[in-house]
Amino acid sequence: EFEQITVNEIINGNGKEFPGLINIIFQYLESMNIDIETRYHLGKYLEFISMRASGKIQTTATWIRNFVRSHPNYNNDSIVSQEINYDLIKMVEAIQKGQVKAPELLGEFKI
């Protein structure tokens, strides 16, 4: 027997029979003898994955699409000009260097 469920339900559970992969992994980690620091870091990664799956933070594709669509030189014609592309790359570089915060993309997580 099977049923169709969303990625969010697969990752975070559906509140019914299936607890979600994140909860299964947390239960497994509880049974393992791992140090506190490793457990903390794994927990942060799992929280990030959970938030991505639930839509609380954007996927990279959604973030890029929103950046292009909101660029002042975008003409809603599906053409990404060199200027838009350059600005996108510069923004990604600034985010990667920690010069610009992108909570809609990374939540409260730090690179």
Backbone as a ProteinNet text record, in pm:
[ID]
protein_1_A
[PRIMARY]
EFEQITVNEIINGNGKEFPGLINIIFQYLESMNIDIETRYHLGKYLEFISMRASGKIQTTATWIRNFVRSHPNYNNDSIVSQEINYDLIKMVEAIQKGQVKAPELLGEFKI
[TERTIARY]
84.1	0	88.9	47.7	126.2	33.7	91.6	18.4	116.5	64.4	147	163.5	290.3	317.6	418.7	427.8	516.9	659.2	752.9	891.1	893.8	816	809.7	764.6	664.5	616.5	720	794.2	900.1	1008.5	1049.1	1157.2	1109.4	995.5	950.6	837.6	784.6	674.6	540.3	439.4	306.2	209	259.2	173.6	83.3	93.5	11.6	104.3	114.5	193.6	343.3	380.7	522.7	584.7	688.5	747.9	839.1	883.2	974.5	1118.9	1196.8	1336.9	1416.9	1388.7	1461.9	1441.9	1319.5	1292.5	1357.5	1358.4	1424.2	1574	1633.2	1777.2	1805.8	1722.5	1742.8	1734.2	1640.3	1629.8	1755	1804.4	1926.7	2044.7	2056.6	2166.4	2160.5	2039.4	2023.6	2078.5	2068.8	2115.6	2266.3	2329.6	2473	2550.9	2673.3	2760.8	2849.8	2793.1	2871.1	2886.3	2994.7	3021.5	2921.9	2912.3	2814.5	2835.4	2959.9	2987.3	2942	2972.7	2930.5	2778.9	2716.6	2569.1	2508	2567.5	2518.7	2525.6	2640.9	2657.9	2564.1	2550	2456.2	2313.2	2279.9	2146.7	2121	2222.1	2207.2	2185.5	2261.3	2243	2103.1	2060	1927.4	1817.2	1836.5	1739.8	1732.3	1848.3	1853.7	1777.6	1801.5	1732.8	1582.1	1543.5	1402.4	1336.1	1404.6	1349.3	1339.4	1437.4	1431.5	1312.2	1295.4	1187.1	1050.3	1039.6	910.8	881.3	981.3	961.3	985.7	1031.7	1059	1178.1	1269.1	1375.9	1377.8	1416.6	1409.1	1517.6	1486.1	1589.9	1676.9	1793.6	1882.6	1816.3	1748.5	1681.5	1576.5	1497.3	1395.3	1460.1	1567.6	1635.9	1690.6	1754.7	1809.1	1695.9	1588.4	1474.6	1419.3	1404.4	1354.3	1451.8	1581.2	1681.7	1669.7	1664.1	1655.3	1526.4	1415.1	1285.8	1276.9	1346.8	1339.7	1450.3	1538.4	1646.7	1586.5	1632.8	1574.4	1587.9	1682.8	1701.8	1633.8	1562.4	1493.5	1361.8	1334.9	1216.9	1106.4	1106.6	1007.3	999.9	1115.5	1120.8	1205.9	1238.5	1319.1	1463.3	1505.4	1643.7	1719.5	1825.9	1911.8	2035.3	2039.3	2147.4	2279.9	2387.4	2518.6	2521.7	2454.6	2451.7	2380.3	2267.2	2194.3	2278.6	2338.1	2422.6	2540.7	2604	2716.6	2671.7	2558.7	2507.8	2473.7	2420.5	2389	2515.8	2618.3	2744.4	2807.6	2804.5	2859.4	2781.4	2650.1	2568.8	2600.2	2610.7	2644	2781	2876.2	3009.3	3003.4	2924.8	2911.9	2846.2	2747.9	2683.9	2784.4	2858.7	2957	3063.8	3103.4	3205.8	3149.5	3018.4	2955.9	2935.6	2950.8	2934	2786.7	2705	2561.3	2489.3	2388.6	2307.5	2193.4	2159.4	2049.1	1961	1886.1	1806.6	1698.9	1650.8	1552	1612.1	1744.4	1816.3	1879.7	1932.9	2009.6	1945	1835.2	1777.3	1875.3	1891.9	1986.5	2121.4	2137.2	2258.3	2370.8	2491.3	2609.2	2690.6	2753	2839.2	2976.3
-116.9	0	123.6	227.4	350	470	585.4	709	815.2	913	1020.8	1125.9	1162.7	1267	1364.8	1481	1586.5	1564.4	1638.8	1635	1677.9	1779.3	1824.4	1711.4	1636.7	1525.3	1414.1	1390.9	1289	1330.2	1455	1504.3	1527.3	1594.2	1638.2	1555.6	1461.5	1379.7	1436.5	1351.2	1395.4	1405.2	1386.7	1398.9	1279.1	1179.9	1058.5	940.7	853.6	732	755.2	843.5	859.4	975	948.9	1053.9	1149.1	1111.5	1195.5	1153	1172.9	1130.7	1206.1	1334.2	1411.6	1350.6	1317	1257.4	1120.5	1043.4	912.1	929.2	1025.8	1051.5	1099.4	1188.8	1234.5	1117.7	1028.9	910.8	824.5	808.2	730.8	797.5	929.3	1001.6	988.7	985.8	968.2	833.3	733.8	599.9	583.5	678.1	670.5	739.7	699	760	861.9	979.9	1084.4	1203.4	1276	1388.9	1502.5	1589.5	1698.3	1792.6	1827	1921.1	1864.7	1738.1	1674.2	1668.2	1632.3	1625	1761.6	1867	2003.2	2038.1	2012.8	2047.1	1965.7	1838.5	1757.4	1808.8	1848.5	1904.5	2030.3	2115.9	2239.4	2207.7	2112.3	2072.3	2015.1	1930.4	1870.5	1975.7	2073.3	2183	2262.3	2286.4	2357.7	2279.8	2149.8	2066.2	2067.7	2059.9	2062.4	2192.6	2304.2	2434.4	2450	2397.7	2401	2320.3	2200.7	2112.9	2173.9	2244.3	2302	2433.9	2490.5	2618.3	2738.9	2717.6	2830.1	2912.1	2848.1	2920.6	2875.2	2964.6	2940.4	2844.5	2776.6	2700.5	2800	2755.7	2841.4	2882.9	2791.6	2822.9	2931.6	2922.2	3024	3158.5	3156.6	3281.3	3348.1	3270.3	3325.9	3380.2	3304.4	3349.1	3481.4	3492.2	3616	3731.5	3703.3	3807.5	3861.8	3770.6	3813.6	3890.1	3839.1	3904.4	4042.9	4062.2	4192.6	4288.8	4245.1	4331	4444.4	4567.2	4681.7	4672.7	4597.6	4588.3	4466.8	4389.5	4272.9	4318.9	4273.7	4319.8	4214.5	4115.8	4007.2	3940.7	3923.1	3863.2	3735.6	3683.6	3562	3578.5	3701.2	3727.1	3779.1	3707.7	3750.2	3814.3	3944.7	4018.7	3998.2	4040.6	4032.3	4114.6	4227.5	4312.7	4243.1	4181.5	4108	3991.5	3919.7	3806.3	3850.9	3960.5	4014.1	4050.8	4121.6	4161.2	4038.7	3935.7	3811.9	3747.5	3736.9	3675.7	3757.4	3888.9	3974.8	3956.8	3943.4	3924	3788.2	3684.8	3551.6	3555.4	3623.7	3636.2	3709.2	3816.7	3892.4	3808.3	3727.8	3638.4	3535.8	3477.8	3374.7	3429.9	3554.9	3616.7	3668.4	3661.4	3708.9	3859	3925	4070.4	4109.2	4018.5	4041.1	3924	3954.6	3849.2	3815.3	3689.4	3643.7	3547.6	3599	3509.9	3433.1	3489.8	3418.2	3294.9	3293.8	3182.5	3089.9	3147.1	3070	3064.5	3134.6	3142.1	3211.6	3159.4	3215.6	3143.8	3057.4	2978.6	3062.3	3034.8	3106.9	3016.4	3079.6	3005.3	2989.2
0	0	0	-68.5	-76.1	-89.8	-68.3	-90.6	-138.1	-206.9	-257.8	-148	-119.8	-21	-78.5	-19.1	-66.6	-14	-72.2	-22.5	124	158.2	296.9	388.9	347.3	429.3	439	332.4	336	434.5	429.6	515	657.5	675.2	807.8	867.8	792.3	843.2	802.8	809.4	769.3	887	1007.7	1125.1	1147.6	1060.2	1072.7	1099.8	1000.8	1017.8	1000.9	910.8	877.7	955.3	1037.9	1120.9	1043	924.5	846.6	865.8	760	764.5	870.8	889.1	990.4	1128.2	1162.7	1293.6	1307.8	1201	1204.4	1227.1	1159	1176	1317.1	1371.7	1509.7	1608	1588	1675	1664.3	1543.7	1523.9	1594.3	1580.5	1644.8	1796.6	1851.3	1995.6	2040.8	1954.9	1991.6	1972.7	1904.5	1877.6	1988.6	2003.3	2102.1	2031.1	2003.2	1935.8	2028.3	2009.2	2098	2073.9	2172.6	2173.1	2054.1	2024.7	1915.8	1780.4	1756.1	1630.9	1623.8	1734.7	1741	1713.1	1766	1743.1	1594.2	1532.8	1390.8	1301.5	1330.5	1254	1269.9	1391	1417.1	1337.3	1324.7	1246.8	1098.8	1045.5	905.3	882.9	973	960	970.6	1057.9	1070.3	939.5	878.1	750.7	642.6	633.6	535.8	560.5	686.1	722.8	679.5	703	666.1	514.5	441.5	294.5	245.2	299.3	255.3	284.9	396.5	436.1	364.9	298.5	230.8	319.4	441.9	531.3	483	412.9	344.9	199.2	111.9	-32	-79.5	-188.7	-256.9	-333.8	-373.7	-450.7	-581.3	-647.5	-774.1	-755.5	-649.5	-623	-594.3	-516.7	-483.5	-610.1	-697.4	-822.1	-909.3	-922	-1002.4	-948.9	-818.2	-758.4	-779.2	-769.3	-791.8	-933.5	-1030.8	-1171.3	-1196.4	-1148.9	-1172.2	-1109	-998.5	-930.8	-974.2	-1062	-1109.8	-1192.8	-1172.4	-1244.3	-1397.2	-1446	-1590.9	-1653.5	-1574.5	-1629.4	-1690.4	-1812.6	-1886.8	-1897.1	-1809.6	-1812.1	-1948.9	-2011.1	-2143.8	-2146.5	-2029.2	-2014.1	-2058.8	-2081.7	-2121	-1999.3	-1965	-1854.8	-1918.6	-1912.9	-1977.8	-1904.3	-1968	-1904.1	-1776.6	-1777	-1656.8	-1540.8	-1568.1	-1463.6	-1414.3	-1507.4	-1472.1	-1386.5	-1423.2	-1346.9	-1204.8	-1193.9	-1062.1	-977.4	-1040.2	-968.9	-913.6	-997.3	-953.5	-841	-852.2	-746.7	-615.8	-625.3	-504.9	-441.3	-522.3	-470.5	-402.1	-463.5	-404.5	-269.9	-263.2	-138.4	-28.7	-65.6	31.8	80.4	-13	21.5	115.1	95.3	180	311.9	328.9	452	454.4	340.8	332.6	323.3	273.4	259	323.2	403.6	463.8	368.8	363	278.4	358.3	456.2	540.9	463.7	353	273.2	205.2	191	129	231.7	339	437	574.5	593.8	727.5	819.8	936.5	1033	1029.3	931.6	920.8	862.7	906.5	859.5	768.1	672.7	579.9	642.5
[MASK]
+++++++++++++++++++++++++++++++++++++++++++++++++++++++++++++++++++++++++++++++++++++++++++++++++++++++++++++++

